[in-house]
Amino acid sequence: MQKPIDMKTVLALAEQQKRHNLTMKSLRDLRPQSLKLSIRDFSMNNEPANKLPSTVTEDDVLTWIEAKVDQLHAETRVLVDDYWRRLKAEQKNHAASEKARIGVRVRRREASLSFSIEWFRMAMIRENGRIKPIARYLKKGSGYHYPLARLLQGEPEWEADWVAELETEFADIRKQIALLGKIRDAVQSYRKATRSGFNSPITEDFD
């Protein structure tokens, strides 16, 4: 009984076929029972995983960046909407002292093809004898994360768990947006340089 032929042998046979211009019939005759890979399978297994266009233009990259930003924005909207849905349902199960006060919103920045994710604290104020709600937006700082200790100060535990979980995802999204912005700026600077000449100094720092 013949031993099954392995991939290394198949590749050797294929190379031999190429060198000596063997027909597929002669190749099959070498191992009539054990050669299980068809030419179609062999070709598929050796195709590159990702077929890239032969030429990628600046416009292609910018279009890809815009699509990625739109995708991230849509994903963020789903997370934000789900937070408000859960918050509204859970508030009914707690006394006034245990109600949540933290809200979140997504703000689109059309001019820069970007968006921000912002937490705020809800409060009530009296104005002209009436009580009305207000939102006090919280400072994030220079990083991608909001400082949770300050954000969740005085908040009920059930809400804090949700906010901490979401903020981990939001921080990752903020980082992706920032990196996409750097790529966009670099491509635009490259385009400008190719049109005006590379002798002009480029002052942007993309590190």
C-alpha positions in Angstrom: 0.0 0.0 0.0 1.4 3.4 -1.0 1.9 6.0 1.6 -0.2 9.2 1.1 1.8 11.9 -0.6 2.5 15.0 1.4 2.4 18.7 0.3 6.2 18.8 -0.1 6.1 16.0 -2.6 3.2 17.7 -4.4 5.2 20.9 -4.8 8.2 19.0 -6.0 6.1 17.2 -8.6 4.6 20.5 -9.7 8.0 22.0 -10.1 9.2 19.0 -12.1 6.1 19.4 -14.3 7.0 23.0 -15.0 10.6 22.3 -15.8 10.0 19.4 -18.2 6.6 20.5 -19.5 4.9 17.4 -18.2 1.2 17.0 -18.9 -1.2 16.5 -16.1 -1.8 13.0 -17.2 1.9 12.0 -16.7 1.8 13.7 -13.3 -1.2 11.7 -12.2 0.4 8.5 -13.5 3.2 9.0 -11.0 0.9 8.5 -8.1 -2.5 7.3 -9.4 -3.9 6.4 -6.0 -2.4 8.8 -3.5 -2.3 12.2 -5.3 -5.5 13.7 -3.9 -5.0 17.3 -4.7 -6.4 18.5 -8.0 -4.8 21.2 -10.0 -7.6 23.5 -9.0 -6.9 22.8 -5.3 -3.2 23.3 -5.8 -3.7 26.7 -7.5 -6.1 27.9 -4.8 -3.8 26.9 -2.0 -1.0 28.9 -3.5 -2.9 32.1 -4.3 -2.1 35.1 -2.1 -4.6 35.6 0.8 -5.3 39.2 -0.1 -5.3 40.3 -3.7 -4.2 43.9 -3.7 -4.6 46.3 -6.7 -1.4 46.7 -8.6 -1.5 50.5 -8.0 -2.9 52.1 -4.9 -3.5 55.8 -5.3 -3.8 58.5 -2.6 -7.5 58.7 -3.3 -7.8 54.9 -2.6 -6.2 55.3 0.8 -8.3 58.3 1.7 -11.5 56.5 0.6 -10.5 53.6 2.8 -9.9 55.8 5.7 -13.3 57.5 5.3 -15.0 54.1 5.1 -13.2 52.9 8.3 -14.3 56.1 10.2 -17.9 55.6 9.0 -17.7 52.0 10.2 -16.3 53.0 13.6 -18.9 55.7 13.9 -21.7 53.2 13.2 -20.3 50.7 15.8 -20.1 53.5 18.4 -23.6 54.6 17.8 -24.8 51.1 18.5 -22.9 51.0 21.8 -24.2 54.4 22.8 -27.8 53.7 21.9 -27.6 50.4 23.8 -26.2 52.2 26.9 -29.1 54.6 27.0 -31.6 51.8 26.4 -30.2 49.8 29.3 -29.9 52.9 31.5 -33.5 53.9 31.0 -34.8 50.4 31.8 -32.5 50.0 34.9 -33.3 53.4 36.4 -36.8 52.2 37.2 -35.4 49.6 39.6 -33.6 52.0 41.9 -34.4 54.7 44.3 -33.6 58.3 43.6 -30.3 58.1 45.5 -29.2 55.2 43.4 -30.1 56.6 40.0 -27.5 57.0 37.3 -26.2 60.5 36.4 -23.6 59.6 33.7 -24.5 60.1 30.0 -22.6 59.7 26.8 -22.8 61.1 23.3 -21.1 60.8 19.9 -20.2 64.1 18.2 -19.4 64.0 14.5 -16.7 66.3 13.2 -17.5 66.4 9.5 -14.7 68.9 8.6 -12.0 66.4 9.7 -13.8 63.2 8.9 -13.7 62.2 12.6 -15.9 62.0 15.7 -15.6 62.2 19.5 -17.1 60.2 22.3 -17.9 62.3 25.3 -19.2 61.5 28.8 -21.2 64.0 30.8 -22.9 64.2 34.1 -26.6 64.9 34.2 -27.9 67.4 36.7 -30.9 69.5 37.5 -30.9 73.3 38.0 -33.7 75.7 39.0 -34.1 78.6 36.5 -36.9 81.1 36.7 -38.7 78.9 39.1 -38.5 75.9 36.9 -36.4 72.8 37.2 -34.6 71.8 34.0 -31.9 69.2 33.2 -28.4 70.2 32.1 -25.4 68.3 31.0 -21.9 69.0 32.4 -19.3 67.6 30.0 -16.3 66.0 31.7 -12.7 66.5 30.7 -10.9 63.5 29.2 -7.4 64.8 29.1 -4.7 64.1 26.5 -4.9 60.3 26.4 -7.5 58.0 24.9 -9.1 57.1 28.3 -11.3 59.1 30.6 -10.1 59.0 34.2 -12.6 56.6 35.7 -12.0 57.5 39.3 -13.1 61.1 38.6 -15.8 60.1 36.1 -17.5 57.6 38.4 -17.1 59.5 41.7 -20.3 59.3 43.7 -22.0 57.0 41.0 -23.9 53.8 42.0 -22.0 50.6 41.5 -24.4 49.1 39.0 -23.8 52.1 36.7 -20.1 52.3 37.3 -19.7 48.7 36.0 -21.4 49.6 32.7 -19.4 52.8 32.2 -16.1 51.2 32.9 -16.9 48.4 30.4 -17.9 50.8 27.7 -15.1 53.2 28.3 -12.6 50.4 27.6 -14.2 50.0 24.2 -14.5 53.7 23.6 -10.8 54.2 24.3 -9.9 51.6 21.7 -12.1 53.4 19.2 -10.6 56.8 20.0 -7.1 55.3 19.4 -8.2 53.9 16.0 -9.6 57.3 15.0 -6.5 59.1 16.0 -4.3 56.7 14.0 -6.5 56.9 11.0 -6.2 60.7 11.2 -2.4 60.5 11.2 -2.5 58.3 8.1 -4.9 60.7 6.4 -2.6 63.7 7.3 0.5 61.9 6.1 -1.2 61.0 2.7 -2.4 64.5 2.2 1.1 65.9 3.0 2.6 63.4 0.6 0.1 64.4 -2.1 1.0 68.1 -1.5 4.7 67.4 -1.7 4.4 65.5 -4.9 2.6 68.4 -6.5 4.8 71.2 -5.2 8.1 69.3 -5.1 9.9 67.5 -2.3 12.4 70.3 -1.9 9.9 72.1 0.3 10.3 71.3 4.0 7.6 69.2 5.7 7.1 70.3 9.2 4.4 67.8 10.3 5.4 65.2 12.9 3.5 61.9 12.5 5.2 59.9 15.3 
